[in-house]
Amino acid sequence: MNRICLCLPTNRACPATITAIHREAAYAADRFGADVQLLVLDSCDDRTRAEHARAVAALPPAAQVTVHHLGEAPQRDFLRRVIRRAGVPDPDRMLGLLLPPGVSYGSCTDRAFLLAAALGCDSVHRRDSDSTYQHLHGEPVFPVHHELPWLGRPAAEAKAAGIPTALDPAHARRPVSMAGASFIGELSVDVAEMRHLDEGVYHDVVGLWAPAGASSQQRRELVEESFTGAGTTPFTGDRSTLTLVDPMRVDMCNIAFHRDVYERIPLPPATDTIGSDYFLIHLVHDATLPGILHNRHIENFHTPERRTDTGFLAYQTRFVKFLLSMLYFHHVYDRMAAEGAAGLLDERQHVRADRIAAFLRDSTWQDPAENVWRLDRVDTAYRKLGGRWARFAEQLVGRRERLLAEARQDVEDFADLTDAWPALVEAARR
């Protein structure tokens, strides 16, 4: 029986999402015979966590579905045991990378990966608390429908079964390592107000996540498709393709990875940085590992907290840190693309963690002048918008040096976590 981990990390109230994802778990068990470990990783305050506990207690029994609702205290206990067993250097620092005090999109998913290893799962399927399922004819449209059948199996088998393919035959012997789709609805990043206020400023700022050497045309094309997902057209029928999945076509609220990927490479543990959980999507593509791209898109929405002034300031900080992280990740992505399967995969078609760690460390030697330029452009653009955008720009002035240093340190932390990851996964399995 295929055991999977269906995961919902959250730091906000989402009892309705817990109920909905439990229905997807029951669908996976009933439709595919899967043993589903439903994992709710709860980083909320005591009151909200208690609300979630009541939602979990009210879930109807479902055959072959086991629900785990873990607050940060039991997560921390688990991590301490794993780190101790792994015998990795500087255990306190390692605990801080895996369970930091700030928001970390990568770290919360890394904890899910380690817990999935401990539970003996073959794959991790991630959803988010600020999204919901589309419906067709009154029934929810569950992404697991496309995720479960082929993960871990040779791509050639999926092709032989009639899955439409855009995959080079040279890659067909490799396993299907990822399955994913995107979202419909609101932009995935809180910059819609910026676009409404000034389209030119929006293009200038969003274009900053392109490589510094990108042409004007390349920047325009990037801006046009950034953070828009699959648009707004609702689901009307299934489509899927066996392919090398373009990272721009999928979203982390709607993704599944086979264990052969996430048990070898973690996600970046950077705090307060959007996009820090997308690394494996790029890695799977550049290593020419096959994936299933489907159209069961999640419906994205923005929670009320993100509309407040406090939420605005926190989120814009995460957006700016994302822009700064690209100085290093573009370098790593270029190296991975140049290496391809020959350099990134070993003889068993598994990702070589040592190569990834080396690329990460090499990237930290990048000249930070490019990031100084990014901060200058953000300052000018946000002041032009006025209001709370200008106030945020003013707050950035005194934080520039710290943000520049954090962007570099985040990559060093990622390299260190990558070095320790095999031992951590093995310890979690025990």
C-alpha positions as CSV (number, residue, x, y, z in Angstrom):
1,M,0.0,0.0,0.0
2,N,1.3,3.4,-0.9
3,R,1.7,5.6,2.2
4,I,1.6,9.4,1.5
5,C,1.9,12.5,3.6
6,L,-0.8,15.1,2.8
7,C,0.5,18.2,4.5
8,L,-1.0,21.5,5.7
9,P,1.4,23.9,7.3
10,T,-0.3,27.0,8.8
11,N,0.3,30.0,11.0
12,R,-3.3,31.3,10.6
13,A,-6.8,30.2,11.5
14,C,-8.1,27.7,8.9
15,P,-10.6,25.2,10.4
16,A,-12.5,25.1,7.1
17,T,-9.3,24.2,5.2
18,I,-8.6,21.4,7.7
19,T,-12.0,20.0,7.0
20,A,-11.5,20.3,3.2
21,I,-8.1,18.7,3.1
22,H,-9.4,15.8,5.2
23,R,-11.9,15.2,2.4
24,E,-9.0,15.1,-0.1
25,A,-7.3,12.6,2.2
26,A,-10.4,10.4,2.3
27,Y,-10.6,10.7,-1.6
28,A,-7.0,9.5,-1.9
29,A,-7.6,6.6,0.4
30,D,-10.9,5.6,-1.3
31,R,-9.9,6.2,-4.9
32,F,-6.3,5.0,-4.9
33,G,-6.1,2.7,-1.8
34,A,-3.5,5.0,-0.3
35,D,-2.6,5.0,3.4
36,V,-2.8,8.8,4.1
37,Q,-1.0,10.5,6.9
38,L,-2.7,13.9,7.1
39,L,-0.2,16.2,8.8
40,V,-1.3,19.6,10.1
41,L,1.8,21.6,11.2
42,D,0.3,24.3,13.4
43,S,2.4,27.4,14.3
44,C,-0.6,29.4,15.5
45,D,-1.2,31.0,18.9
46,D,-2.8,28.9,21.7
47,R,-6.4,30.1,21.0
48,T,-6.2,29.4,17.2
49,R,-4.5,26.1,17.8
50,A,-7.3,25.1,20.1
51,E,-9.8,26.0,17.4
52,H,-7.9,23.8,15.0
53,A,-7.9,20.9,17.5
54,R,-11.7,21.2,17.7
55,A,-11.9,21.0,13.9
56,V,-9.6,17.9,13.9
57,A,-11.7,16.3,16.7
58,A,-14.9,16.9,14.6
59,L,-13.5,15.2,11.5
60,P,-15.5,12.1,10.5
61,P,-13.6,8.7,10.6
62,A,-12.1,7.8,7.2
63,A,-10.6,4.4,6.4
64,Q,-6.8,4.5,5.9
65,V,-6.6,8.2,7.0
66,T,-4.6,9.1,10.1
67,V,-4.6,12.7,11.2
68,H,-1.6,14.3,13.0
69,H,-2.1,17.8,14.4
70,L,1.2,19.1,15.8
71,G,1.8,22.5,17.4
72,E,5.3,23.8,17.6
73,A,6.1,22.2,21.0
74,P,5.8,18.6,19.7
75,Q,7.5,19.6,16.5
76,R,10.4,20.9,18.5
77,D,10.6,17.8,20.6
78,F,10.6,15.6,17.4
79,L,13.4,17.8,15.8
80,R,15.5,17.6,18.9
81,R,15.4,13.9,18.9
82,V,16.2,13.7,15.2
83,I,19.1,16.2,15.5
84,R,20.5,14.3,18.5
85,R,20.4,11.0,16.7
86,A,21.9,12.5,13.5
87,G,24.9,13.8,15.5
88,V,25.2,16.9,13.3
89,P,27.4,19.8,14.3
90,D,26.0,22.7,16.3
91,P,22.6,21.1,17.2
92,D,21.1,24.4,18.6
93,R,21.8,26.2,15.3
94,M,20.3,23.3,13.3
95,L,17.2,23.4,15.5
96,G,16.9,27.2,14.8
97,L,17.1,26.6,11.0
98,L,14.4,23.9,11.1
99,L,12.1,25.7,13.5
100,P,13.0,29.4,13.5
101,P,11.1,32.1,15.5
102,G,10.1,33.9,12.3
103,V,8.0,32.8,9.4
104,S,9.9,30.4,7.1
105,Y,8.1,28.8,4.2
106,G,11.0,26.5,3.5
107,S,11.5,25.4,7.1
108,C,7.9,24.4,7.7
109,T,8.0,22.2,4.6
110,D,11.3,20.7,5.7
111,R,9.7,19.7,9.0
112,A,7.0,18.0,6.9
113,F,9.7,16.2,4.9
114,L,11.3,14.9,8.1
115,L,8.0,13.8,9.6
116,A,7.1,12.1,6.4
117,A,10.3,10.1,6.6
118,A,9.5,9.2,10.2
119,L,6.1,8.1,9.1
120,G,7.4,5.9,6.3
121,C,5.8,7.9,3.5
122,D,6.7,7.7,-0.2
123,S,5.6,11.2,-1.1
124,V,4.6,14.6,0.3
125,H,1.6,16.5,-1.0
126,R,1.5,20.1,0.2
127,R,-1.5,22.5,0.4
128,D,-1.7,26.0,2.0
129,S,-4.1,27.5,4.4
130,D,-4.9,30.6,2.2
131,S,-6.3,28.5,-0.6
132,T,-9.2,26.2,-1.2
133,Y,-10.4,23.7,-3.8
134,Q,-12.3,24.4,-7.0
135,H,-15.6,22.6,-7.5
136,L,-17.2,21.0,-10.6
137,H,-20.8,19.8,-10.5
138,G,-20.8,20.5,-6.8
139,E,-17.8,18.2,-6.0
140,P,-14.3,19.5,-5.0
141,V,-11.5,19.1,-7.5
142,F,-8.7,17.4,-5.7
143,P,-5.1,17.7,-7.1
144,V,-4.2,14.3,-5.5
145,H,-6.2,12.8,-8.4
146,H,-3.2,13.5,-10.7
147,E,-0.4,13.3,-8.0
148,L,-0.9,9.8,-6.8
149,P,-0.9,7.4,-9.8
150,W,2.6,8.0,-11.1
151,L,4.9,9.5,-8.5
152,G,8.0,7.3,-8.1
153,R,7.2,5.1,-11.2
154,P,9.2,5.3,-14.4
155,A,8.0,7.9,-16.8
156,A,7.8,5.3,-19.5
157,E,5.0,3.6,-17.7
158,A,2.9,6.8,-17.5
159,K,3.5,7.3,-21.2
160,A,2.6,3.7,-22.0
161,A,-0.7,4.2,-20.1
162,G,-1.6,7.0,-22.5
163,I,-0.7,10.1,-20.5
164,P,-0.1,12.9,-23.0
165,T,3.6,13.5,-23.1
166,A,6.0,16.3,-24.0
167,L,9.0,14.4,-22.6
168,D,12.1,13.7,-24.4
169,P,12.4,9.8,-24.7
170,A,15.9,10.1,-23.2
171,H,14.3,11.0,-19.9
172,A,11.6,8.3,-19.9
173,R,13.6,5.8,-17.8
174,R,13.7,8.3,-14.9
175,P,11.1,8.2,-12.2
176,V,8.2,10.7,-12.1
177,S,9.5,12.9,-9.3
178,M,7.0,15.7,-9.0
179,A,3.3,16.4,-9.8
180,G,1.8,19.8,-9.6
181,A,-0.5,22.5,-10.9
182,S,-1.0,26.2,-10.0
183,F,-3.8,28.4,-8.7
184,I,-6.5,30.6,-9.9
185,G,-7.8,33.8,-8.3
186,E,-5.9,36.6,-6.6
187,L,-2.2,37.2,-7.2
188,S,-0.1,34.9,-5.1
189,V,2.0,37.9,-3.9
190,D,0.5,41.1,-2.4
191,V,1.4,43.5,-5.1
192,A,-2.1,44.0,-6.8
193,E,-2.5,47.3,-5.0
194,M,0.8,48.4,-6.5
195,R,-0.3,47.5,-10.0
196,H,-3.6,49.4,-9.4
197,L,-1.8,52.5,-8.2
198,D,0.9,52.7,-10.9
199,E,1.4,50.1,-13.6
200,G,4.9,51.5,-14.4
201,V,6.1,51.1,-10.8
202,Y,4.6,47.6,-10.7
203,H,6.6,46.6,-13.8
204,D,9.8,48.2,-12.4
205,V,9.5,46.4,-9.0
206,V,8.3,43.0,-10.1
207,G,11.0,43.0,-12.8
208,L,13.6,43.2,-10.1
209,W,13.5,39.5,-9.5
210,A,14.9,38.9,-13.0
211,P,18.6,38.4,-13.4
212,A,20.5,41.7,-13.6
213,G,21.6,41.0,-17.1
214,A,18.0,40.3,-18.4
215,S,16.9,42.3,-21.4
216,S,13.9,44.7,-21.3
217,Q,11.9,42.2,-23.3
218,Q,12.8,39.4,-20.9
219,R,11.8,41.5,-17.9
220,R,8.4,42.5,-19.5
221,E,7.7,38.8,-20.2
222,L,8.6,37.9,-16.6
223,V,6.4,40.6,-15.1
224,E,3.4,39.6,-17.3
225,E,3.4,36.0,-16.0
226,S,4.7,36.6,-12.4
227,F,2.4,35.7,-9.5
228,T,-0.6,35.2,-11.8
229,G,-0.8,31.4,-11.6
230,A,-3.3,30.0,-14.1
231,G,-5.4,33.1,-14.3
232,T,-9.0,33.1,-13.4
233,T,-10.6,30.5,-15.7
234,P,-12.3,27.8,-13.5
235,F,-11.8,24.1,-13.9
236,T,-14.0,22.4,-16.5
237,G,-12.2,19.1,-17.2
238,D,-9.0,17.2,-16.6
239,R,-5.8,17.8,-18.6
240,S,-2.4,16.4,-17.6
241,T,1.0,16.2,-19.4
242,L,4.1,14.1,-18.7
243,T,6.9,16.6,-19.1
244,L,9.8,18.5,-17.5
245,V,7.6,20.8,-15.5
246,D,8.3,24.6,-16.0
247,P,8.7,26.1,-12.5
248,M,6.5,29.1,-13.6
249,R,3.6,26.7,-14.2
250,V,3.2,25.3,-10.7
251,D,2.8,26.6,-7.2
252,M,3.8,25.3,-3.8
253,C,0.1,25.3,-2.6
254,N,-0.5,22.6,-5.1
255,I,2.5,20.3,-5.3
256,A,3.7,16.8,-4.6
257,F,7.3,15.4,-4.5
258,H,8.5,11.8,-4.4
259,R,10.8,10.9,-1.4
260,D,13.8,10.5,-3.8
261,V,13.8,14.2,-4.2
262,Y,13.0,15.7,-0.7
263,E,14.9,13.0,1.2
264,R,18.1,14.2,-0.5
265,I,17.7,18.0,-0.7
266,P,15.8,20.2,1.8
267,L,14.3,23.6,1.1
268,P,16.0,26.9,2.1
269,P,15.4,27.7,5.7
270,A,15.3,31.5,5.1
271,T,13.0,33.5,7.3
272,D,10.6,36.2,6.2
273,T,11.3,35.5,2.5
274,I,8.5,34.6,0.1
275,G,9.5,32.0,-2.5
276,S,12.0,30.4,-0.3
277,D,10.1,27.1,-0.7
278,Y,10.3,26.8,-4.5
279,F,13.9,25.5,-4.8
280,L,13.0,21.8,-5.4
281,I,10.7,22.7,-8.3
282,H,13.7,24.3,-10.1
283,L,16.0,21.4,-9.1
284,V,13.6,18.7,-10.5
285,H,13.4,20.6,-13.8
286,D,17.1,21.2,-14.2
287,A,18.0,17.6,-13.3
288,T,15.6,16.6,-16.1
289,L,13.5,14.5,-13.7
290,P,10.0,13.9,-15.2
291,G,6.9,15.4,-13.7
292,I,3.1,15.5,-14.2
293,L,1.7,19.0,-15.0
294,H,-2.0,19.0,-14.5
295,N,-4.9,21.6,-14.3
296,R,-6.5,20.9,-11.0
297,H,-5.6,24.4,-9.8
298,I,-6.1,25.5,-6.3
299,E,-8.2,28.7,-5.7
300,N,-6.0,31.3,-4.0
301,F,-7.3,34.0,-1.7
302,H,-5.8,36.6,0.7
303,T,-6.6,36.4,4.4
304,P,-7.8,39.6,6.2
305,E,-4.5,39.9,8.2
306,R,-2.5,40.6,5.1
307,R,-4.8,43.6,4.4
308,T,-3.8,45.3,7.7
309,D,-1.0,47.8,8.1
310,T,1.0,45.4,10.2
311,G,0.4,42.6,7.8
312,F,1.3,44.9,4.9
313,L,4.7,45.8,6.4
314,A,5.5,42.2,7.2
315,Y,4.6,40.9,3.8
316,Q,6.5,43.7,1.9
317,T,9.6,42.8,4.0
318,R,9.2,39.2,2.8
319,F,8.8,40.4,-0.8
320,V,12.0,42.6,-0.6
321,K,14.0,39.7,0.9
322,F,12.7,37.5,-2.0
323,L,14.1,40.0,-4.5
324,L,17.5,40.1,-2.7
325,S,17.6,36.3,-2.6
326,M,17.6,36.1,-6.4
327,L,21.1,37.4,-6.6
328,Y,22.2,34.1,-5.2
329,F,19.6,31.7,-6.6
330,H,19.9,32.9,-10.2
331,H,23.6,31.9,-9.9
332,V,22.6,28.5,-8.5
333,Y,19.9,28.0,-11.1
334,D,22.3,28.8,-13.9
335,R,24.8,26.3,-12.5
336,M,22.1,23.6,-12.2
337,A,20.9,24.2,-15.7
338,A,24.4,24.0,-17.1
339,E,25.1,20.7,-15.2
340,G,21.9,19.0,-16.2
341,A,21.4,15.3,-15.4
342,A,25.0,14.4,-16.0
343,G,26.2,16.5,-13.1
344,L,23.2,16.6,-10.8
345,L,22.2,12.9,-10.8
346,D,24.2,9.9,-9.6
347,E,24.1,6.5,-11.2
348,R,20.8,5.7,-9.4
349,Q,19.2,8.9,-10.9
350,H,19.2,10.5,-7.4
351,V,20.1,14.1,-6.9
352,R,23.7,14.7,-5.7
353,A,23.5,16.8,-2.6
354,D,27.2,17.6,-2.6
355,R,26.9,19.4,-6.0
356,I,24.0,21.5,-4.8
357,A,25.8,22.5,-1.6
358,A,28.8,23.5,-3.6
359,F,26.7,25.7,-6.0
360,L,25.1,27.4,-3.0
361,R,28.5,28.2,-1.4
362,D,29.9,29.4,-4.7
363,S,26.9,31.8,-5.0
364,T,27.7,33.6,-1.8
365,W,30.8,35.2,-3.5
366,Q,28.5,37.3,-5.7
367,D,29.1,41.0,-5.6
368,P,26.3,42.5,-3.4
369,A,26.3,45.7,-5.6
370,E,23.4,44.1,-7.6
371,N,21.3,43.9,-4.4
372,V,22.2,47.5,-3.4
373,W,20.8,48.5,-6.8
374,R,17.7,46.5,-6.1
375,L,17.1,48.2,-2.8
376,D,17.7,51.6,-4.5
377,R,15.0,50.8,-7.1
378,V,12.6,49.6,-4.4
379,D,13.2,52.8,-2.4
380,T,12.5,55.0,-5.4
381,A,9.4,53.0,-6.5
382,Y,7.7,52.8,-3.1
383,R,8.2,56.5,-2.4
384,K,6.6,57.3,-5.7
385,L,3.5,55.3,-4.6
386,G,3.2,57.4,-1.4
387,G,1.1,56.4,1.6
388,R,2.1,53.3,3.4
389,W,4.3,52.3,0.5
390,A,6.4,55.4,1.2
391,R,6.4,54.7,4.9
392,F,7.7,51.2,4.3
393,A,10.5,52.7,2.1
394,E,11.5,54.9,4.9
395,Q,11.7,52.0,7.3
396,L,13.9,50.2,4.9
397,V,16.6,52.9,5.1
398,G,17.9,51.8,8.5
399,R,17.6,48.1,7.6
400,R,19.5,47.9,4.4
401,E,22.8,46.6,5.6
402,R,21.1,43.9,7.8
403,L,18.9,42.8,4.9
404,L,21.9,42.6,2.5
405,A,23.8,40.5,5.1
406,E,20.7,38.3,5.8
407,A,20.3,37.5,2.1
408,R,23.8,36.1,2.0
409,Q,23.6,34.3,5.3
410,D,20.4,32.6,4.3
411,V,22.2,30.9,1.4
412,E,25.1,29.8,3.7
413,D,22.5,28.4,6.1
414,F,20.9,26.5,3.3
415,A,24.2,25.0,2.3
416,D,24.9,23.8,5.8
417,L,21.4,22.3,6.1
418,T,21.9,20.5,2.8
419,D,25.1,19.0,4.1
420,A,23.3,17.8,7.3
421,W,20.2,16.7,5.5
422,P,21.0,13.0,4.7
423,A,21.9,12.3,8.3
424,L,18.7,14.1,9.5
425,V,16.5,12.1,7.2
426,E,18.1,8.8,8.2
427,A,17.7,9.7,11.9
428,A,14.0,10.6,11.3
429,R,13.4,7.3,9.7
430,R,14.7,5.6,12.9
